[in-house]
Amino acid sequence: VTLAGTLAPDGAGVSREEAALFGGADRRRIEAGRAGPAGGRAESGEGDPAGHHYNKVERPALKRHAVEYAVGHYGSSRRRAYALVRQPRSVHYCRSCKDPQLSLRARLRELAQTRIRYGYRRLHVLLQREGWHPGRLQAYRLYCAESLQLHSKRPLRRKMAVARRERYVPQRPNQAWSMDFVADQLVDGNRFRILTIVDVYTREALGTVVDSRLRGDDVVAACNRLVATRGAAARVFVDNGSEFAGRLLDLWAYHRHVAIDFSRPGKPTDNCFVATFNGSLRDECLNVHWFETLADAAAKVEAWQVEYNESRPHQK
């Protein structure tokens, strides 16, 4: 009976753990040692037959797990277990001297949970802004070690799995804003967009911007106008649109010390305050007016905003 065969009781089947931990030829020895008679031989040849290929254990770290499994499951000695996986016993006593970077890893996980659509390059920039000094390759290595990779090709009807976290609740006015876009069209068929900004605490409509095309610089300009009159908010709720997830708004938030809270993909309720306002805007203004030009649309939307803030009754 082979050395591998002595690790298992007679008649026991090969488990999934053994299939993952032990290589192809070693697994054949286990099967031969269990199924064959005493003094018998395994099948001829060291290679696996066609259709029965098993992955080999090549990395020392994986072989160390295989040794621990053999010792704990079969009660074998470490000498025999290391002989089974063909690895020197000195590997067991070797310990890494590298800095585990626990604080850096923790901060990287916090940033990735907040900016769920940021890759390692953008997270690397955020770390450098905060005073960390990891290299680009080191940031990528830690990014992969923490399993933070983005999966852009998701299965049909499935969203990215993001752990649900407690939502930020403002305690005073102008502490949190919420922004989103609404689309409509003129009488000639040309479409336009409206940027809406709402105070989360008071539900006040802070501003509306009407234009045929609204990009990231238009969002930053609207935020600067609000900062000049009201001051900057501590947090801004937005979705994952390109106008909000771009570098312009991120740079503005960095200089203003504003935290950007992105909605989870497929969860519009994360930005429900401005969504409620947009529903009222469409129902009470956009659906009851014809808009001949952009200036006409801007004037009517602004007039409705004043009515919404000053005279329109609101439900508690």
Disulfide bonds with the S-S distance in Angstrom:
none
